[in-house]
Amino acid sequence: MKLLACSILILGVARGQQFDVATIKPNTENDNRMMMRPLPGGGFTASGVTLKQLIMQAYDIVGFQLTGEPRWVGTDRWDVQARAEGFQDRIPLEPERAMLRALLADRFQLKVHGETREMPVYGLVLAKNGPKLAAVADPAKPPGLRQGPGSLRFTKSTIAMLARQLGLQLGRNVIDKTGLAGVYDFALEWTPEPGQGGGPEAFGFPPGTPGPSNATFNGPSIYTAVQEQLGLRLDSQRGPAEVLVVDFVDKPSAN
């Protein structure tokens, strides 16, 4: 399991999988601006982010997969500046995740472990009349996703990628049970319901972060859209879901 592997990896981070220089400070800006991105030359910067967002980035999880954390993990905001030597361009994603895990373990004393728990999930299955998925229009294009409030547009993507995005929108693990192994171009448009989109906490945002207004939407629910537009169906079930359990975490001193 991915989360179990990550929690073991953090115990033995190899030399070269750590940032050479890093500072973490409380964010003092009284606004909702947040940013996290890699920089050329082996840099990493984040501004106004919660520790929950940093954990999500480090362990490649969505908000509902994190459990056992104190409240401040999802409310207090931080600024991070870090750099690893030996990179002319941006750090590749997986080494960056490993460095970020090491940084969180060092500065926040973060200790976690992965578990698989029986929880409410959605099974993504074929609808009665079968899938409505277009063949890839341009095989030369890389996989891609464009998203907005009530909109997902996939290019050269798998159903597993769709299931992950649906899970983020619904705040619940979505398990691909379609048996469809190909890649497709497809789009999904719906009217988000109050509290849907996973809510701010699903993305690691502090509670009360403004979300998109539903006033301009005039379409079906996400459940109806999945069935009518993609020929698939979301079934409410119980099943295994990977979670990351916080065993210990502490606020760092200013540095």
Backbone torsions as a table, in degrees:
resi	resn	phi	psi	omega
1	MET	NA	140.9	-175.0
2	LYS	-61.1	-46.6	-176.5
3	LEU	-68.3	-37.0	176.5
4	LEU	-62.8	-41.1	179.1
5	ALA	-64.7	-41.0	179.8
6	CYS	-63.6	-41.3	-177.0
7	SER	-68.7	-26.9	175.9
8	ILE	-78.4	-40.1	-178.7
9	LEU	-57.7	-37.2	-174.8
10	ILE	-65.5	-19.4	-179.6
11	LEU	-74.1	-20.2	-177.6
12	GLY	-140.2	66.6	-179.4
13	VAL	-74.6	123.1	-176.7
14	ALA	-73.1	154.7	174.2
15	ARG	-60.0	135.9	-174.5
16	GLY	97.5	-9.2	175.8
17	GLN	-109.9	27.8	177.4
18	GLN	-132.1	148.2	173.2
19	PHE	-68.1	140.2	179.3
20	ASP	-79.1	-32.4	179.3
21	VAL	-136.3	134.9	178.8
22	ALA	-155.2	139.8	172.3
23	THR	-128.0	141.4	176.4
24	ILE	-132.3	123.8	-178.7
25	LYS	-134.4	149.4	173.8
26	PRO	-60.8	138.7	176.6
27	ASN	-81.1	126.5	-175.5
28	THR	-105.2	2.1	-179.9
29	GLU	-75.9	135.4	-179.1
30	ASN	-95.3	62.2	178.4
31	ASP	-148.5	-178.5	-177.4
32	ASN	-105.2	17.5	-178.9
33	ARG	-74.2	131.8	-179.7
34	MET	-137.7	144.5	-179.7
35	MET	-155.0	141.0	175.5
36	MET	-148.9	125.9	-178.7
37	ARG	-161.9	154.9	170.9
38	PRO	-81.3	159.5	-179.7
39	LEU	-128.0	151.7	173.5
40	PRO	-57.2	150.6	179.8
41	GLY	82.1	21.2	176.9
42	GLY	78.5	23.6	-178.7
43	GLY	-93.6	159.4	174.1
44	PHE	-143.0	131.6	179.7
45	THR	-135.7	144.7	176.0
46	ALA	-146.7	142.4	-178.1
47	SER	-138.9	129.7	175.9
48	GLY	70.0	21.8	-176.5
49	VAL	-97.4	153.9	174.2
50	THR	-84.7	160.3	173.8
51	LEU	-62.1	-32.1	177.7
52	LYS	-59.6	-42.5	177.7
53	GLN	-63.7	-39.6	178.6
54	LEU	-65.2	-40.5	177.6
55	ILE	-64.4	-42.7	179.2
56	MET	-59.7	-42.2	178.5
57	GLN	-67.5	-42.7	-175.9
58	ALA	-67.3	-36.4	-174.5
59	TYR	-107.5	4.5	177.1
60	ASP	55.6	52.6	178.1
61	ILE	-126.1	168.8	171.9
62	VAL	-105.5	168.2	-168.5
63	GLY	-57.6	-39.7	-175.9
64	PHE	-71.8	-8.4	178.4
65	GLN	-86.4	-6.7	-179.8
66	LEU	-98.3	133.4	-178.3
67	THR	-144.8	157.7	176.5
68	GLY	85.4	3.3	-176.6
69	GLU	-86.5	147.3	172.7
70	PRO	-67.3	160.4	-173.4
71	ARG	-58.9	-38.3	-174.4
72	TRP	-62.3	-21.9	178.7
73	VAL	-59.0	-32.5	-179.5
74	GLY	-103.3	4.9	-178.2
75	THR	-121.0	-46.0	-179.2
76	ASP	-68.9	142.3	-176.8
77	ARG	-114.9	150.8	-171.1
78	TRP	-136.4	155.1	170.9
79	ASP	-113.0	133.4	-177.5
80	VAL	-128.3	132.9	171.0
81	GLN	-129.4	124.6	-178.2
82	ALA	-145.2	155.3	179.8
83	ARG	-150.9	140.6	175.2
84	ALA	-115.6	132.4	-179.7
85	GLU	-73.6	155.6	173.7
86	GLY	92.5	7.4	179.7
87	PHE	-118.1	123.2	174.2
88	GLN	-82.2	-37.2	-179.4
89	ASP	-104.5	-162.6	177.1
90	ARG	-70.9	150.8	176.5
91	ILE	-69.2	131.7	175.5
92	PRO	-56.8	153.7	-168.6
93	LEU	-58.5	-49.1	-175.4
94	GLU	-66.7	-44.1	172.8
95	PRO	-60.9	-35.7	177.7
96	GLU	-63.2	-41.7	177.9
97	ARG	-60.9	-42.7	179.8
98	ALA	-62.8	-41.9	178.2
99	MET	-64.6	-39.3	179.9
100	LEU	-67.9	-38.2	176.1
101	ARG	-61.6	-42.7	178.8
102	ALA	-64.4	-39.6	179.9
103	LEU	-64.6	-42.7	179.8
104	LEU	-66.7	-36.8	177.6
105	ALA	-66.3	-36.4	-177.5
106	ASP	-76.6	-49.9	-171.4
107	ARG	-87.6	-34.3	179.5
108	PHE	-103.0	1.6	-176.9
109	GLN	54.4	34.5	-174.9
110	LEU	-70.7	125.8	174.2
111	LYS	-126.2	128.1	-175.8
112	VAL	-138.5	163.8	167.6
113	HIS	-147.0	154.5	179.7
114	GLY	-95.0	145.2	176.4
115	GLU	-138.6	156.5	169.0
116	THR	-110.9	120.6	-176.3
117	ARG	-120.7	151.0	173.5
118	GLU	-81.0	119.4	-173.9
119	MET	-144.4	165.8	170.5
120	PRO	-62.0	129.9	179.5
121	VAL	-136.9	172.5	168.5
122	TYR	-112.5	134.8	169.9
123	GLY	-95.0	125.4	176.6
124	LEU	-91.4	112.9	-173.0
125	VAL	-126.6	170.2	176.7
126	LEU	-74.1	137.9	174.0
127	ALA	-76.4	172.1	-172.1
128	LYS	-56.3	-42.2	-175.2
129	ASN	-95.2	9.3	174.9
130	GLY	87.7	171.1	-173.7
131	PRO	-71.5	152.7	175.3
132	LYS	-121.9	74.0	-174.3
133	LEU	-122.9	131.3	-177.3
134	ALA	-82.3	146.1	172.6
135	ALA	-64.9	155.6	-179.8
136	VAL	-62.9	124.8	-176.2
137	ALA	-74.0	-37.7	-177.5
138	ASP	-133.4	95.7	-177.9
139	PRO	-59.3	-20.2	-178.6
140	ALA	-77.9	-17.9	-178.6
141	LYS	-75.9	144.4	177.2
142	PRO	-75.4	162.1	173.8
143	PRO	-58.1	143.6	-178.7
144	GLY	-154.1	160.8	177.8
145	LEU	-143.1	127.3	170.0
146	ARG	-114.5	132.3	-177.1
147	GLN	-138.4	152.5	176.2
148	GLY	-154.7	-179.7	178.0
149	PRO	-58.8	118.6	179.2
150	GLY	70.0	25.9	-177.0
151	SER	-152.5	131.4	172.4
152	LEU	-134.7	128.0	178.2
153	ARG	-127.6	117.0	-174.6
154	PHE	-106.8	140.4	173.6
155	THR	-122.6	127.0	176.8
156	LYS	50.0	53.5	-171.7
157	SER	-121.0	159.4	179.6
158	THR	-96.6	165.1	175.9
159	ILE	-69.3	-27.1	175.6
160	ALA	-62.5	-37.8	176.7
161	MET	-66.1	-39.4	175.8
162	LEU	-61.6	-45.6	-178.4
163	ALA	-59.3	-40.3	179.5
164	ARG	-63.1	-44.5	-179.3
165	GLN	-68.0	-37.8	176.7
166	LEU	-63.9	-39.3	177.2
167	GLY	-60.7	-39.5	178.4
168	LEU	-65.5	-40.7	-179.9
169	GLN	-68.3	-36.2	-173.3
170	LEU	-96.9	-8.8	179.8
171	GLY	67.2	31.6	-179.1
172	ARG	-153.8	144.3	179.7
173	ASN	-61.3	132.7	176.5
174	VAL	-113.7	122.6	-176.7
175	ILE	-103.6	123.5	179.5
176	ASP	-72.6	112.1	177.2
177	LYS	-120.5	22.4	-176.8
178	THR	-78.6	-27.8	-174.0
179	GLY	77.5	6.6	-179.7
180	LEU	-86.7	118.8	-173.4
181	ALA	-106.3	-1.5	-175.2
182	GLY	-85.4	-174.2	172.8
183	VAL	-115.7	146.7	-171.2
184	TYR	-144.5	163.0	165.1
185	ASP	-104.3	129.3	179.2
186	PHE	-160.2	161.0	-178.8
187	ALA	-136.7	153.4	179.6
188	LEU	-137.9	129.3	178.3
189	GLU	-133.0	135.6	-175.7
190	TRP	-154.5	172.4	174.5
191	THR	-100.5	112.8	178.3
192	PRO	-63.4	140.0	176.2
193	GLU	-92.4	158.2	178.8
194	PRO	-52.5	130.0	-179.9
195	GLY	84.3	-5.5	179.6
196	GLN	-84.0	178.3	-171.3
197	GLY	81.2	13.1	-179.3
198	GLY	79.6	-13.3	-175.4
199	GLY	73.4	165.3	-179.0
200	PRO	-54.6	-37.0	-175.6
201	GLU	-65.0	-28.7	180.0
202	ALA	-64.0	-26.4	179.2
203	PHE	-99.7	4.6	-179.4
204	GLY	83.0	6.2	179.5
205	PHE	-75.3	150.9	175.8
206	PRO	-62.8	148.0	175.4
207	PRO	-54.7	141.7	179.6
208	GLY	91.5	-4.3	176.7
209	THR	-62.9	128.3	-177.3
210	PRO	-59.1	138.6	176.1
211	GLY	-112.4	177.6	-179.0
212	PRO	-70.8	146.5	176.2
213	SER	-76.7	144.9	178.2
214	ASN	-90.0	2.6	-170.4
215	ALA	-64.3	-28.9	-175.8
216	THR	-91.3	1.0	-176.8
217	PHE	-90.3	143.2	176.5
218	ASN	-150.0	68.7	-177.0
219	GLY	-147.3	-172.1	-177.4
220	PRO	-77.1	171.0	171.5
221	SER	-68.6	164.4	-179.7
222	ILE	-63.4	-33.1	-179.9
223	TYR	-66.7	-44.8	178.3
224	THR	-67.3	-39.4	-179.2
225	ALA	-62.8	-42.9	178.9
226	VAL	-58.3	-40.9	-178.2
227	GLN	-75.0	-46.6	-174.7
228	GLU	-76.4	-36.9	-173.4
229	GLN	-92.3	-28.6	-176.3
230	LEU	-115.6	-10.8	-177.8
231	GLY	69.2	29.0	177.9
232	LEU	-121.9	175.2	-177.9
233	ARG	-146.5	143.4	176.3
234	LEU	-101.3	116.5	178.5
235	ASP	-105.3	126.3	176.4
236	SER	-73.9	125.0	-175.4
237	GLN	-143.7	179.9	164.9
238	ARG	-114.8	139.6	-177.8
239	GLY	-167.6	-180.0	-177.7
240	PRO	-73.9	138.5	176.2
241	ALA	-138.9	133.3	177.4
242	GLU	-78.0	133.9	175.8
243	VAL	-131.0	155.3	175.4
244	LEU	-111.2	118.6	-175.1
245	VAL	-98.5	126.5	177.0
246	VAL	-83.9	116.4	178.8
247	ASP	-87.7	-36.2	179.8
248	PHE	-159.4	142.7	174.3
249	VAL	-157.7	148.6	-179.3
250	ASP	-145.2	152.3	178.4
251	LYS	-73.0	137.8	179.3
252	PRO	-80.6	157.3	170.1
253	SER	-74.5	154.1	179.0
254	ALA	-60.2	134.6	179.8
255	ASN	-153.5	NA	NA
